[in-house]
Structures are given as structure tokens and as C-alpha cells.
Amino acid sequence: MDYTKDGFINLESIYRNRSKYLNKIIIPNDLCGPHYNGYWLKMDNQTYFLKIPNTLYDSTKIKREMFCELLGEELARLIGIQTIESNLAMLNSQSAFYGILSKSYLKSDEDIYSGRQIVEDYLTYLEKAKDPLTNKNSFYEYFGYQNQDIMFDKISEGKLKYYYNSLEFIWASLEYHFKGRKNKKEIVEGIMQKLTKRYIFQFILMQKDYHLANWEIAESDNGAYLVPQYDMDMSFSTTFTNESRNNSMRSEMPKVNNIYEDIRRFYNTSSSEFQNEFNRQINLLTEDVIASCIAKIAKKYNLDIPPISLAIYSEHRRRILSLIESPTKER
């Protein structure tokens, strides 16, 4: 690949002839998000995924979301979370139009299922039958819902409510998805262990958009696994604490007063393994580490540092630390 002196991948010739080289895709699980177009690109015997903003923007600055995407990947690697590998790509030097180019994780012998697909399949099943996984009369009785309609009132609109996007509900959905596998328990526990690690990471990074379309499972005859983490462009969000604008994963289904209550419950009821993992991540992701990673990315591409508030992150981290300093078990 041709790199410019500022670190950008030069795709100008490809973008000028995009009808020939770029195959636009419509992704059911919303991998692109509403503000980007997505393309598959073959280059150097490798398949890439190219995200391009829907509209041109101020050429003097890279979109904040694109910078946060790269920052999230950098921090994920630091923590030890498998993530995709992305770079900024220059599409037009005259208008300074940029995109994000990521190596594809897809393999020809694997089927891919998004978290959204897995949860919706389970919800569809629950609409038609009693839930044998709970050993209760019904799923609704098990989780304490009196009105079954509230569980399905958003499916037709294509939007799942917050309680579906929880570790608790995802676990049950994965149990249903892998019900035909002899090693179901091993597969589900392995996926949930990694997904829980990501839940902690996304919470610490103030990622307000870690929804069911932002993780996928790859399956083959040989097994199943969680694909590398992608789409972290809504990290360090200033609206992270706003419940009405936060679509990120929760640990439990019942609604909480605020997102810090959810993380407090998670920590206080977790095994020592997950408490230690939480402690490890929050102790690694200091303000200085975040600042260093921001500076590293800015230097690579010769960019102005975008408006990422370390003061807001510092307060967020302080609140988390205050919740876990003297935990009370809630078994």
C-alpha cells in the first residue's frame, strides 16, 4: 500500500475510479453506522473494509469520531482486547477527504452472526414458546415483567430496547443460539468471558454506543468465537451519562437510576476474576496513558488533537474508582 509522508494510506486513484474498485455494501447489522458509507476493497491480496463519511466536511480537521476509532483500537491493544486494525485513508487531497480503512476479519469458511441477530432470534422464539432455559413458567415471570408486550414493542421498528443489550440477556440468547452444539457450555462461557471484558473496557472509555450490532460471532464446524472489536468511534462521549442518549451495554436487564449504578452492581456481584480484570483495566487506563495515545495518533498523521476532554474522563474515572474502593457484596 502507498503511504503518504503524513501516514495516510493513499487511495486517491482508487477513489477516483470507485465504480471499478469499490463494492458498496449494505450491512444488516449496521457496521457502518448512519454517518458512513461502507465498501469492500481488495488490495495487496487482502480484503479491507472502507468507511467513508456521507458528506464532505472541514478539510482542516479529521472527524472526531474517526480519531476516536483509532484511539479506541490503540487502547484495546494496550488492554489485551483483540481489535481490528485501522488506518486513516486519503481519498482526495484537493478536498482533504478521508476515510477509515480496516483489515477484514471475515473468513470464507465461517458464518457471521451479529449480537442483534442472535438476540432477535431468541426474542422470536420467546414470543412463540415457553422458555425451557429458565425452568420457570415463562421468560417474563423469570425476569419479573408483567406485560409481555413491552418485550417486543420495538422489534418491528428495528430498534431493540436497553434491557436486551445486557450481559444477562445476551447470555440467555447465546444459550439458545448454540443449543444444538455438544460443547455449548464451553462456547458460551468463552464468548461471555471476552464480551464481559469488553463491557468493562467500553464503560471505562465512555463508549455510549456499544450496542448489539457492535459485536459479532464467527461460526464454523470447528467452533465459534467473538470476532475482533470494531466501531469505537463514540468513545469519550460528553453525553455518556445521559440515559436517553446512551445506547451502550449494561450488565443487568432491570433499569437503573444511572449508568454508574449498573457498574457498581456489576462489580459488587462479580467473581474475583472479573473484579481483578476491572481493577487491571481502570488502573492501566490513566489520564496520562490516554493523553499519550492521543498524542501518538496525532503525531502519526500530523493532526491537530481533536476535542477529547481529559477533564471529563478524569472525573468519570474518579467516580468509578470511588465505587469500587470499598465494595459491598450483593449476592
C-alpha positions in Angstrom: 0.0 0.0 0.0 1.2 3.5 -0.7 1.6 5.6 2.4 1.9 9.4 2.2 4.5 11.2 4.3 1.9 12.0 6.9 1.0 8.4 7.4 -2.3 8.3 5.5 -3.0 5.4 3.1 -3.3 7.0 -0.3 -6.4 5.8 -2.0 -6.9 8.7 -4.4 -6.6 6.7 -7.6 -8.9 4.0 -6.3 -11.5 6.6 -5.1 -11.4 8.4 -8.5 -12.3 5.0 -10.1 -14.5 3.9 -7.2 -17.2 2.3 -9.5 -14.5 -0.1 -10.6 -12.7 -0.8 -7.3 -15.2 -0.3 -4.5 -18.2 -2.6 -4.0 -20.7 -0.7 -1.8 -22.3 -2.9 0.8 -25.4 -2.5 2.9 -24.7 -4.2 6.2 -27.7 -5.6 8.1 -26.0 -5.2 11.5 -25.3 -1.5 10.9 -21.5 -2.0 10.9 -21.1 1.4 9.1 -23.5 3.4 11.2 -25.7 6.1 9.8 -23.0 8.7 9.0 -20.8 6.5 6.8 -21.0 4.5 3.5 -19.3 1.1 3.6 -17.2 -0.5 0.8 -15.3 -3.7 0.4 -11.9 -3.3 -1.2 -9.4 -5.9 -2.5 -5.8 -4.7 -2.3 -2.4 -6.5 -1.9 -4.2 -9.9 -1.8 -6.0 -8.6 1.3 -9.7 -7.7 1.8 -10.4 -4.3 3.5 -13.4 -2.5 4.7 -13.5 1.2 3.9 -15.8 3.6 5.8 -16.4 6.9 4.1 -18.4 9.8 5.6 -21.7 10.5 3.9 -20.8 14.2 3.3 -17.7 16.3 2.9 -16.5 18.2 6.0 -14.0 20.8 7.0 -10.7 19.6 5.4 -8.5 21.1 8.1 -9.6 18.6 10.7 -10.3 14.8 10.8 -13.7 14.0 12.2 -13.6 13.4 15.9 -15.3 10.1 15.5 -12.6 8.8 13.2 -9.9 9.8 15.6 -11.8 8.1 18.5 -12.0 4.9 16.3 -8.2 4.8 16.1 -7.8 5.8 19.8 -10.1 3.0 20.9 -8.2 0.4 18.9 -4.9 1.7 20.3 -6.2 1.4 23.9 -7.8 -2.0 23.2 -4.5 -3.4 22.2 -2.9 -1.9 25.3 -5.5 -3.7 27.5 -5.2 -7.0 25.6 -8.5 -6.9 23.7 -8.4 -8.2 20.2 -9.4 -5.5 17.8 -9.4 -4.7 14.1 -6.5 -2.8 12.5 -7.5 0.5 11.0 -5.8 3.5 9.4 -6.8 6.8 8.0 -7.0 6.8 4.2 -6.7 9.9 2.0 -9.4 9.8 -0.8 -9.0 13.3 -2.3 -6.0 15.5 -1.5 -7.7 18.5 -3.1 -10.7 18.5 -0.7 -8.8 16.6 2.0 -11.5 13.9 2.1 -10.6 11.0 4.3 -12.0 7.6 5.3 -11.1 4.7 7.6 -9.6 1.6 6.1 -9.7 -1.6 8.2 -8.5 -5.1 7.5 -11.3 -7.6 7.1 -11.7 -10.3 9.7 -14.1 -12.4 7.6 -13.1 -15.9 6.6 -14.6 -17.9 3.7 -15.4 -20.9 5.8 -17.2 -19.0 8.6 -20.7 -17.7 9.1 -21.1 -14.4 10.9 -23.9 -13.5 13.3 -24.2 -10.1 14.9 -25.3 -9.8 18.5 -28.5 -8.2 17.1 -29.3 -11.3 15.1 -28.7 -13.6 18.0 -30.9 -11.7 20.4 -33.7 -11.2 17.9 -33.7 -14.9 17.1 -34.1 -15.6 20.9 -36.9 -13.0 21.2 -38.7 -14.5 18.3 -38.5 -17.9 20.0 -39.8 -16.4 23.3 -42.8 -15.0 21.5 -43.9 -18.4 20.4 -42.9 -20.7 23.3 -42.2 -21.0 27.0 -38.5 -20.7 27.8 -37.0 -24.0 28.9 -33.7 -22.4 29.8 -35.2 -20.7 32.9 -37.2 -23.6 34.4 -40.0 -21.1 35.0 -43.4 -20.8 33.5 -42.2 -18.2 31.1 -39.3 -15.9 30.5 -41.4 -12.9 31.6 -42.1 -14.5 35.0 -38.5 -15.3 35.4 -37.4 -11.7 34.8 -40.4 -10.1 36.5 -42.1 -8.5 33.6 -45.9 -8.3 33.9 -46.6 -7.0 30.4 -45.2 -9.2 27.7 -45.9 -6.5 25.1 -43.0 -4.4 26.4 -40.6 -7.1 25.3 -41.5 -6.8 21.7 -42.8 -3.3 21.1 -39.7 -2.1 19.3 -38.7 -5.1 17.2 -40.9 -4.0 14.3 -39.2 -0.6 14.3 -35.8 -2.2 14.1 -34.6 -1.0 17.4 -34.0 -3.1 20.5 -34.6 -1.6 23.9 -31.9 -1.3 26.5 -32.7 -4.4 28.5 -31.9 -6.6 25.6 -28.4 -5.1 25.4 -27.3 -6.6 28.7 -24.9 -9.3 29.6 -27.7 -11.1 31.4 -30.0 -11.3 28.3 -27.1 -11.9 25.9 -26.1 -15.0 27.9 -29.6 -16.5 27.6 -29.6 -15.6 23.9 -26.3 -17.3 23.3 -27.5 -20.4 25.2 -30.4 -20.6 22.7 -28.3 -19.9 19.7 -25.9 -22.7 20.4 -28.5 -25.2 21.8 -27.6 -27.8 19.2 -23.8 -27.8 20.0 -22.5 -30.6 22.2 -19.9 -28.1 23.7 -22.5 -25.3 24.1 -21.4 -24.6 27.7 -17.8 -24.2 26.7 -18.6 -22.0 23.7 -21.0 -19.7 25.6 -18.7 -19.3 28.6 -15.8 -18.4 26.3 -17.7 -15.8 24.4 -19.2 -14.3 27.5 -15.8 -14.0 29.3 -14.5 -12.0 26.4 -17.7 -10.0 26.0 -17.7 -9.1 29.7 -14.1 -7.9 29.4 -15.2 -5.6 26.5 -18.2 -4.4 28.5 -15.7 -3.2 31.2 -13.5 -1.6 28.6 -16.3 0.2 26.8 -17.7 1.5 30.1 -14.3 2.9 31.1 -13.8 4.5 27.7 -17.2 6.3 28.0 -18.4 4.5 24.9 -22.1 5.4 24.6 -22.8 3.2 21.6 -21.7 -0.3 22.4 -25.0 -1.9 21.1 -25.9 -5.3 19.8 -24.7 -4.5 16.3 -21.2 -3.7 17.6 -20.1 -7.3 18.2 -20.3 -10.5 16.1 -19.8 -14.2 16.4 -17.9 -16.2 13.8 -19.0 -19.8 13.4 -17.7 -22.9 11.6 -17.9 -26.6 12.0 -14.8 -26.3 14.2 -16.3 -23.9 16.7 -17.3 -20.3 17.4 -15.7 -17.2 18.7 -16.1 -13.5 19.2 -14.7 -11.5 16.3 -12.2 -8.7 16.9 -13.6 -5.5 18.4 -14.7 -2.8 15.9 -16.6 0.5 15.8 -15.4 2.5 18.8 -16.0 6.0 17.3 -18.4 7.1 20.0 -15.8 6.8 22.9 -15.1 9.6 25.4 -18.7 10.9 24.8 -19.7 14.0 26.6 -23.3 12.6 26.7 -22.2 9.3 28.2 -24.1 9.9 31.5 -27.3 10.9 29.6 -29.5 7.9 29.8 -31.7 9.0 26.9 -28.6 9.3 24.6 -26.6 6.2 25.8 -27.1 3.0 23.9 -24.3 1.1 25.5 -24.3 -2.4 27.0 -25.5 -2.9 30.6 -24.7 -5.8 33.0 -28.3 -6.4 34.1 -31.7 -6.1 32.5 -33.6 -4.0 35.1 -33.3 -0.3 34.5 -31.0 1.6 36.9 -31.1 5.2 38.1 -27.8 5.9 36.3 -25.0 4.0 34.5 -22.7 4.2 37.5 -25.2 2.2 39.5 -25.0 -0.5 36.8 -21.3 -0.7 37.0 -21.4 -0.7 40.9 -23.8 -3.7 40.8 -21.7 -5.5 38.3 -18.5 -5.0 40.4 -20.1 -5.9 43.7 -21.7 -9.1 42.4 -18.8 -10.3 40.2 -16.4 -13.1 40.8 -12.9 -12.2 41.9 -11.8 -12.9 38.3 -13.8 -10.1 36.9 -13.1 -7.7 39.8 -9.4 -8.2 39.2 -10.0 -7.6 35.5 -11.9 -4.4 36.2 -9.1 -3.2 38.6 -6.5 -4.0 36.0 -8.2 -2.0 33.3 -9.1 1.0 35.4 -5.5 1.1 36.8 -4.0 0.9 33.3 -6.2 3.5 31.6 -5.0 6.6 33.4 -5.3 10.1 32.1 -1.6 10.1 31.2 -2.0 6.9 29.2 -4.9 8.3 27.3 -3.1 11.5 26.6 0.0 9.6 25.4 -2.1 7.6 22.9 -3.9 10.7 21.7 -0.5 12.3 21.0 0.8 9.2 19.3 -2.0 9.1 16.8 -1.9 12.9 16.2 1.8 12.7 15.5 1.5 9.8 13.1 -1.0 11.7 10.9 0.3 15.2 11.7 -3.1 16.2 13.0 -4.4 18.7 15.4 -5.6 17.0 18.6 -9.4 16.8 18.5 -11.7 18.0 21.3 -11.4 15.0 23.6 -11.8 16.2 27.2 -9.4 14.6 29.6 -11.0 16.6 32.4 -14.3 14.8 31.7 -12.6 11.5 31.5 -10.7 12.2 34.8 -14.0 12.9 36.6 -15.5 9.7 35.1 -12.5 7.6 36.2 -12.7 9.2 39.7 -16.3 8.2 40.0 -15.6 4.6 39.0 -12.7 4.4 41.5 -14.9 5.7 44.3 -17.5 2.9 43.6 -15.0 0.1 43.7 -12.7 1.1 46.6 -14.9 -0.4 49.3 -17.3 -2.8 47.5 -20.1 -4.4 49.4 -21.1 -7.9 48.1 -24.7 -8.1 46.9 -25.0 -11.8 46.5 
